[in-house]
Every structure is written in C-alpha cells, then in structure tokens.
C-alpha cells in the first residue's frame, strides 16, 4: 500500500466501511450512494486509482462497474478500463480543477488537512454546486452525498 494511503486508511474505512485496497493497478474500492433520479441503481461500487505520485499528484479518475447506466438505460460517458488492467470496469475521467482548469488539489503533510481520498470521493458525490470541483466532459453527473462523515467541499464557510 502506498505510504500516504496507509496514513489515510483508518479514516477511509471509518467513512466507507466496505473500502478495500486492491492491486494492480493500485486502487481503493468502496460503495457510494447514487442519485436515484439519475442512475439505474441506488448505489454502486467505485474504484479510485492511486497515482504513482500520490499525495502530490491527485487522483486522475475513478472506475465504475460495466453495466451501470443512467435511469432509462442510457450509457455513461466512460471508456472501457480493460486497457489499464481493469476488465469489467468503466473509466471515468475526473479532476479537481477550478474554472480556469488549474488544479485545486492541495495536499499537506498531515492527511487530515488538505486533500485526500475521502475528499476526492466526496467531490464525486457532491452536489453540482461545488465551486472547487469541475467534471471533465466525460465524467459522470454528480452523485448524491448521503449525510454522513463526508467533509464539506473546500471553500465552503460554516
């Protein structure tokens, strides 16, 4: 397991109890809730790919199982992940960027401050009103965030 992921692991499993670490490619798999009005399923497993330069380099995408569809059966805007060693999964391009296309990924030495895997997944689940996260054109529509231990998106003032 990547050393930074080891530091984050207790918080990841506290937030996503079914989370597992898998190799290769290195990833964290967990189940998230979906917006039932948008998707053909109320929840889905996802896999977050851990880049070689993690923590400085943020995740570049996540995977969903092949067969996940939009409500009504429409296909997701995704590519087959078999080429990266993940047959049966679809690759979603998803980057944390501002309106100018600059990264908003800001990790720190302390995994509880700055960006981490939990925050990345929360951004995937966050409502589309998030100001610090922009989907690539090939990413999924936002997934609903159940009220739980999910952190607030950066820039939100309490």
Backbone as CSV, one residue per row, in Angstrom:
resi,resn,N_x,N_y,N_z,CA_x,CA_y,CA_z,C_x,C_y,C_z
1,UNK,0.851,-1.182,0.000,0.000,0.000,0.000,0.893,1.241,0.000
2,UNK,0.505,2.216,-0.798,1.238,3.476,-0.861,1.330,4.065,0.549
3,UNK,2.500,4.625,0.946,2.657,5.132,2.318,1.602,6.173,2.716
4,UNK,1.239,7.091,1.835,0.233,8.095,2.194,-1.133,7.440,2.376
5,UNK,-1.425,6.458,1.553,-2.687,5.749,1.682,-2.749,5.024,3.033
6,UNK,-1.612,4.505,3.472,-1.538,3.868,4.796,-1.911,4.863,5.887
7,UNK,-1.453,6.104,5.767,-1.795,7.142,6.748,-3.287,7.471,6.723
8,UNK,-3.889,7.446,5.552,-5.293,7.793,5.400,-6.248,6.634,5.688
9,UNK,-5.730,5.409,5.666,-6.581,4.229,5.690,-7.578,4.178,6.855
10,UNK,-7.182,4.461,8.102,-8.185,4.403,9.181,-9.379,5.330,8.937
11,UNK,-9.135,6.516,8.388,-10.229,7.445,8.100,-11.073,6.959,6.921
12,UNK,-10.429,6.352,5.930,-11.165,5.848,4.765,-12.155,4.777,5.200
13,UNK,-11.699,3.790,5.995,-12.614,2.710,6.395,-13.640,3.177,7.424
14,UNK,-13.345,4.237,8.175,-14.347,4.792,9.089,-15.471,5.464,8.300
15,UNK,-15.130,6.071,7.165,-16.113,6.760,6.335,-16.804,5.807,5.369
16,UNK,-16.054,4.871,4.811,-16.563,3.878,3.856,-16.222,2.493,4.401
17,UNK,-17.059,1.932,5.271,-16.723,0.671,5.950,-16.414,-0.505,5.020
18,UNK,-16.927,-0.492,3.799,-16.651,-1.605,2.887,-15.403,-1.370,2.031
19,UNK,-14.646,-0.295,2.302,-13.460,0.026,1.490,-12.433,-1.100,1.545
20,UNK,-11.849,-1.378,0.380,-10.765,-2.358,0.278,-9.651,-1.770,-0.574
21,UNK,-8.446,-2.208,-0.299,-7.280,-1.810,-1.090,-6.996,-2.948,-2.054
22,UNK,-6.784,-2.627,-3.325,-6.527,-3.645,-4.352,-5.327,-3.246,-5.192
23,UNK,-4.699,-4.275,-5.764,-3.566,-4.101,-6.681,-3.709,-5.124,-7.787
24,UNK,-3.037,-5.028,-8.851,-2.744,-3.845,-9.640,-3.942,-3.492,-10.509
25,UNK,-4.110,-2.318,-10.975,-3.385,-1.142,-10.528,-3.817,-0.791,-9.103
26,UNK,-2.956,-0.057,-8.405,-3.298,0.293,-7.025,-4.550,1.157,-7.007
27,UNK,-5.492,0.748,-6.143,-6.771,1.442,-6.069,-7.442,1.171,-4.729
28,UNK,-8.429,2.008,-4.434,-9.299,1.812,-3.284,-10.698,1.606,-3.843
29,UNK,-11.336,0.509,-3.436,-12.698,0.229,-3.870,-13.641,0.439,-2.695
30,UNK,-14.806,1.018,-2.975,-15.820,1.281,-1.959,-17.167,1.430,-2.635
31,UNK,-18.232,1.473,-1.849,-19.575,1.667,-2.379,-20.036,3.071,-2.046
32,UNK,-20.645,3.731,-3.030,-21.215,5.057,-2.806,-22.699,5.040,-3.173
33,UNK,-23.433,5.987,-2.603,-24.852,6.154,-2.904,-24.990,6.956,-4.199
34,UNK,-26.003,6.612,-4.973,-26.277,7.315,-6.226,-27.601,8.055,-6.149
35,UNK,-27.740,9.065,-6.972,-28.989,9.798,-7.094,-29.967,8.917,-7.873
36,UNK,-31.003,8.434,-7.204,-31.951,7.503,-7.814,-32.702,8.119,-8.993
37,UNK,-32.796,9.445,-9.039,-33.476,10.091,-10.160,-32.597,10.132,-11.415
38,UNK,-31.304,9.882,-11.252,-30.361,9.988,-12.360,-29.843,8.636,-12.837
39,UNK,-29.627,7.710,-11.915,-28.979,6.437,-12.237,-29.942,5.266,-12.151
40,UNK,-29.572,4.173,-12.806,-30.373,2.964,-12.817,-30.191,2.104,-11.582
41,UNK,-29.406,2.551,-10.625,-29.141,1.805,-9.395,-29.009,2.801,-8.246
42,UNK,-29.437,2.436,-7.028,-29.332,3.369,-5.905,-27.929,3.482,-5.305
43,UNK,-27.046,2.569,-5.662,-25.659,2.609,-5.165,-24.779,1.840,-6.141
44,UNK,-23.478,2.085,-6.050,-22.541,1.380,-6.917,-21.177,1.298,-6.268
45,UNK,-20.453,0.238,-6.571,-19.038,0.246,-6.188,-18.289,1.213,-7.099
46,UNK,-17.251,1.838,-6.575,-16.329,2.616,-7.392,-14.920,2.199,-6.996
47,UNK,-13.984,2.493,-7.855,-12.571,2.270,-7.562,-11.833,3.558,-7.887
48,UNK,-11.093,4.072,-6.906,-10.290,5.276,-7.112,-8.859,4.826,-7.365
49,UNK,-8.331,5.186,-8.524,-6.958,4.828,-8.878,-5.986,5.713,-8.104
50,UNK,-4.936,5.105,-7.541,-3.927,5.842,-6.777,-2.739,6.096,-7.705
51,UNK,-2.485,7.362,-8.050,-1.376,7.645,-8.974,-0.020,7.438,-8.311
52,UNK,0.982,7.198,-9.113,2.339,6.954,-8.599,2.835,8.112,-7.738
53,UNK,2.494,9.331,-8.059,2.967,10.489,-7.311,2.062,10.923,-6.172
54,UNK,1.114,10.057,-5.783,0.181,10.415,-4.728,0.952,10.733,-3.468
55,UNK,0.785,11.685,-2.819,-0.145,12.697,-2.440,0.030,13.974,-3.235
56,UNK,1.206,14.241,-3.767,1.408,15.468,-4.548,0.514,15.445,-5.787
57,UNK,0.413,14.305,-6.431,-0.439,14.137,-7.596,-1.781,13.583,-7.132
58,UNK,-2.839,14.288,-7.448,-4.171,13.828,-7.069,-4.675,12.739,-7.986
59,UNK,-5.705,12.022,-7.549,-6.307,11.002,-8.420,-6.757,11.613,-9.737
60,UNK,-6.655,10.826,-10.792,-6.943,11.288,-12.146,-8.272,10.752,-12.658
61,UNK,-8.866,9.855,-11.916,-10.114,9.275,-12.370,-10.568,8.186,-11.424
62,UNK,-11.739,7.673,-11.714,-12.272,6.572,-10.921,-12.986,5.625,-11.860
63,UNK,-13.295,4.446,-11.356,-13.929,3.418,-12.162,-15.280,3.050,-11.577
64,UNK,-16.204,2.687,-12.449,-17.498,2.148,-12.060,-17.671,0.831,-12.808
65,UNK,-18.492,-0.079,-12.279,-18.673,-1.354,-12.965,-19.347,-1.188,-14.327
66,UNK,-18.897,-1.988,-15.269,-19.546,-2.045,-16.567,-20.997,-2.460,-16.319
67,UNK,-21.924,-1.797,-16.939,-23.336,-2.114,-16.739,-24.074,-1.055,-15.953
68,UNK,-23.354,-0.186,-15.237,-24.026,0.928,-14.571,-24.532,1.863,-15.657
69,UNK,-25.780,2.250,-15.564,-26.381,3.109,-16.580,-27.097,4.290,-15.936
70,UNK,-27.473,5.202,-16.781,-28.339,6.295,-16.370,-29.748,5.714,-16.265
71,UNK,-30.620,6.411,-15.543,-32.010,5.970,-15.458,-32.568,5.905,-16.879
72,UNK,-33.261,4.863,-17.211,-33.780,4.679,-18.557,-32.841,3.875,-19.442
73,UNK,-31.655,3.517,-18.930,-30.750,2.647,-19.657,-29.686,3.310,-20.507
74,UNK,-29.630,4.634,-20.535,-28.600,5.314,-21.337,-27.206,4.998,-20.795
75,UNK,-26.248,4.869,-21.686,-24.865,4.582,-21.303,-24.221,5.775,-20.616
76,UNK,-23.238,5.492,-19.776,-22.464,6.540,-19.123,-21.370,7.044,-20.071
77,UNK,-20.945,8.284,-19.918,-19.834,8.812,-20.724,-18.508,8.319,-20.154
78,UNK,-18.135,7.103,-20.504,-16.963,6.461,-19.919,-16.264,5.611,-20.966
79,UNK,-15.042,5.197,-20.635,-14.302,4.328,-21.539,-14.021,2.990,-20.860
80,UNK,-13.820,1.973,-21.663,-13.524,0.634,-21.164,-12.183,0.652,-20.447
81,UNK,-12.139,0.126,-19.232,-10.911,0.134,-18.430,-10.077,-1.128,-18.593
82,UNK,-10.427,-2.000,-19.518,-9.653,-3.227,-19.722,-8.200,-2.913,-20.084
83,UNK,-7.973,-1.832,-20.804,-6.624,-1.452,-21.221,-5.697,-1.091,-20.071
84,UNK,-6.248,-0.760,-18.915,-5.406,-0.473,-17.750,-5.464,-1.618,-16.732
85,UNK,-5.914,-2.773,-17.198,-5.934,-3.951,-16.340,-7.169,-4.087,-15.485
86,UNK,-8.259,-3.424,-15.881,-9.497,-3.476,-15.106,-10.680,-3.894,-15.987
87,UNK,-10.640,-5.134,-16.513,-11.778,-5.576,-17.327,-13.046,-5.604,-16.478
88,UNK,-14.157,-5.259,-17.109,-15.432,-5.235,-16.393,-15.727,-3.908,-15.718
89,UNK,-14.816,-2.950,-15.867,-14.995,-1.623,-15.276,-14.974,-0.575,-16.372
90,UNK,-15.567,0.584,-16.086,-15.538,1.744,-16.966,-14.725,2.838,-16.291
91,UNK,-13.865,3.506,-17.045,-13.014,4.564,-16.525,-13.674,5.920,-16.725
92,UNK,-13.796,6.649,-15.623,-14.361,7.992,-15.633,-13.230,8.979,-15.389
93,UNK,-13.065,9.945,-16.262,-12.065,10.985,-16.062,-12.656,12.014,-15.110
94,UNK,-11.953,12.315,-14.023,-12.483,13.234,-13.011,-11.320,13.929,-12.329
95,UNK,-11.245,15.247,-12.488,-10.139,16.034,-11.945,-10.685,17.150,-11.075
96,UNK,-9.977,17.491,-10.015,-10.341,18.630,-9.182,-9.639,19.858,-9.756
97,UNK,-10.432,20.711,-10.416,-9.885,21.894,-11.064,-10.809,23.086,-10.835
98,UNK,-10.239,24.291,-10.994,-11.055,25.500,-10.876,-11.612,25.871,-12.252
99,UNK,-12.303,26.990,-12.325,-12.938,27.397,-13.584,-11.937,27.713,-14.691
100,UNK,-10.663,27.920,-14.337,-9.615,28.161,-15.333,-8.881,26.888,-15.731
101,UNK,-9.292,25.762,-15.176,-8.641,24.497,-15.497,-7.406,24.201,-14.675
102,UNK,-7.144,24.985,-13.632,-5.987,24.754,-12.761,-6.372,23.820,-11.624
103,UNK,-5.455,22.965,-11.251,-5.752,22.008,-10.186,-6.077,22.708,-8.876
104,UNK,-7.033,22.147,-8.164,-7.347,22.618,-6.815,-6.908,21.577,-5.794
105,UNK,-6.205,20.545,-6.247,-5.689,19.504,-5.361,-4.597,20.115,-4.501
106,UNK,-4.813,20.202,-3.200,-3.877,20.831,-2.269,-3.625,19.907,-1.081
107,UNK,-2.752,18.932,-1.248,-2.441,18.038,-0.133,-1.491,18.720,0.848
108,UNK,-1.441,18.199,2.052,-0.483,18.667,3.052,0.193,17.439,3.660
109,UNK,1.206,17.679,4.484,1.898,16.569,5.136,0.964,15.818,6.083
110,UNK,-0.010,16.511,6.640,-0.984,15.907,7.549,-2.175,15.418,6.724
111,UNK,-2.457,14.103,6.721,-3.557,13.598,5.902,-4.932,14.091,6.340
112,UNK,-5.036,14.688,7.529,-6.320,15.226,7.990,-6.543,16.663,7.535
113,UNK,-5.523,17.268,6.970,-5.633,18.636,6.459,-5.294,18.580,4.978
114,UNK,-5.935,19.382,4.222,-5.672,19.344,2.784,-6.415,18.189,2.137
115,UNK,-6.116,17.945,0.881,-6.847,16.949,0.107,-6.381,15.528,0.387
116,UNK,-7.332,14.597,0.237,-7.080,13.177,0.463,-8.144,12.363,-0.284
117,UNK,-8.098,11.054,-0.146,-9.037,10.186,-0.868,-10.478,10.453,-0.443
118,UNK,-10.721,10.643,0.844,-12.090,10.900,1.303,-12.637,12.167,0.647
119,UNK,-11.844,13.216,0.585,-12.285,14.445,-0.061,-12.523,14.272,-1.545
120,UNK,-11.686,13.463,-2.185,-11.857,13.202,-3.617,-13.196,12.501,-3.873
121,UNK,-13.473,11.467,-3.078,-14.736,10.740,-3.250,-15.912,11.643,-2.900
122,UNK,-15.780,12.475,-1.876,-16.845,13.422,-1.533,-17.106,14.370,-2.698
123,UNK,-16.071,14.747,-3.440,-16.252,15.608,-4.612,-17.010,14.890,-5.721
124,UNK,-16.799,13.593,-5.842,-17.553,12.806,-6.823,-19.023,12.790,-6.427
125,UNK,-19.279,12.662,-5.133,-20.651,12.587,-4.633,-21.308,13.949,-4.453
126,UNK,-20.519,15.020,-4.450,-21.015,16.352,-4.084,-22.052,16.873,-5.057
127,UNK,-22.933,17.729,-4.568,-23.882,18.390,-5.474,-23.128,19.224,-6.507
128,UNK,-23.726,19.460,-7.636,-23.058,20.191,-8.719,-22.794,21.644,-8.378
129,UNK,-23.217,22.110,-7.210,-22.960,23.485,-6.816,-21.572,23.669,-6.224
130,UNK,-20.804,22.607,-6.112,-19.443,22.722,-5.574,-18.643,23.698,-6.423
131,UNK,-17.951,24.625,-5.777,-17.190,25.621,-6.523,-15.758,25.191,-6.770
132,UNK,-15.323,24.097,-6.175,-13.925,23.722,-6.331,-13.753,22.466,-7.165
133,UNK,-14.794,21.983,-7.741,-14.687,20.743,-8.485,-15.409,20.897,-9.812
134,UNK,-14.713,20.614,-10.883,-15.343,20.650,-12.196,-15.146,19.304,-12.840
135,UNK,-16.213,18.761,-13.363,-16.122,17.497,-14.064,-15.531,17.727,-15.441
136,UNK,-14.754,16.763,-15.898,-14.394,16.757,-17.311,-15.668,16.423,-18.076
137,UNK,-15.684,16.681,-19.358,-16.880,16.402,-20.142,-17.209,14.922,-20.155
138,UNK,-16.248,14.062,-19.837,-16.508,12.626,-19.859,-16.880,12.071,-18.487
139,UNK,-17.003,12.911,-17.484,-17.286,12.420,-16.135,-18.780,12.223,-15.912
140,UNK,-19.091,11.463,-14.889,-20.470,11.211,-14.506,-21.165,12.467,-14.012
141,UNK,-22.465,12.564,-14.192,-23.212,13.591,-13.477,-23.020,13.351,-11.981
142,UNK,-23.202,14.376,-11.181,-22.949,14.261,-9.746,-23.786,13.167,-9.099
143,UNK,-23.214,12.558,-8.097,-23.893,11.542,-7.320,-24.301,12.175,-6.001
144,UNK,-25.372,11.686,-5.417,-25.852,12.317,-4.186,-24.972,11.946,-3.011
145,UNK,-24.759,12.892,-2.116,-23.947,12.647,-0.926,-24.863,12.430,0.263
146,UNK,-24.900,11.201,0.791,-25.729,10.983,1.961,-25.147,11.741,3.146
147,UNK,-25.980,12.256,4.036,-25.445,12.964,5.197,-24.688,11.969,6.073
148,UNK,-23.413,12.146,6.180,-22.586,11.239,6.973,-21.317,11.958,7.348
149,UNK,-20.218,11.245,7.291,-18.933,11.812,7.673,-18.251,12.542,6.534
150,UNK,-18.930,12.765,5.403,-18.310,13.410,4.259,-17.892,14.834,4.612
151,UNK,-16.685,15.233,4.250,-16.250,16.612,4.524,-16.954,17.597,3.618
152,UNK,-17.003,18.864,4.042,-17.545,19.915,3.188,-16.536,20.194,2.090
153,UNK,-17.007,20.527,0.869,-16.064,20.903,-0.188,-15.237,22.113,0.246
154,UNK,-14.021,22.216,-0.258,-13.162,23.350,0.054,-13.873,24.639,-0.324
155,UNK,-13.607,25.686,0.434,-14.171,26.979,0.121,-15.545,27.214,0.719
156,UNK,-16.153,26.179,1.325,-17.454,26.343,1.945,-17.239,26.850,3.361
157,UNK,-17.898,27.925,3.699,-17.760,28.525,5.021,-18.921,28.092,5.883
158,UNK,-18.631,27.649,7.099,-19.689,27.211,8.021,-20.407,28.398,8.615
